[in-house]
């Protein structure tokens, strides 16, 4: 049977997908999915997790090997232990980063992007054990590590975050797990040869998603040669921008809300 392509406005239900209706459109989701680090105190229902992880596992991978695996940890004993392990690591990592990047003892105005991000990150690591859902995306390696192997796991992670956004949830991707890798492997029975590629927290946002700020399109997209932007590389009207890297005392962070952070 030939494949059926969904036309404009078609929903998954029309093609037997059995998925819940999106709350936003695709382009809107792509441009407004922020890193959400504050969550309401409510669980993520199994129906939502099913849809989010289904979308994640539709991601592309090299040779369609589908080497991604997801450990979804909500409220069981292993989930609680994993959250604690990563929470301890997160606080240590953030303490070091806050000193290195100048967040520690920041004297910026309280409403500045830098001060807001410092508060948000501190709250995030201090309450890591209370996140509704922790997801560990894993890559089952079939050869020695290569520079491009992330192409077979990280698109699935972005699919996951976009699906969460579509259903009214939010998440943040971190690498705090790396500081507790050995303990997590023992706790969760992760086999040798499998890379725990990150740690994604998920829940109902305490704040909001919204337009994500980046550098101007012409600074990031080139045409005939490096550094030369094509004439069409023009941002939509009213686009807000931010510089690259951590926010300064007066500069903009990606997004306008305290939950935005670097996502």
Secondary structure, DSSP 8 states (H G I E B T S, - for coil): -------TT--GGGGT------SS-HHHHHHH--B---B-S----HHHHHHHHHHHTTS--GGG---EEEEEESSSHHHHHHHHHHHHHHHHHHHHHHHHTT-TT--S-TTSHHHHHHHHHHHHHHTGGG-SEEEEEEEE-SSS--TTGGGGTHHHHHHHHHHHHHTT-EEEEE-GGGGGHHHHHHHHT--TTEEE--EEEEE-BSS------BS-HHHH--SSSTT---TT----TT--B--SSS--SSS--SSSSTT-TT-
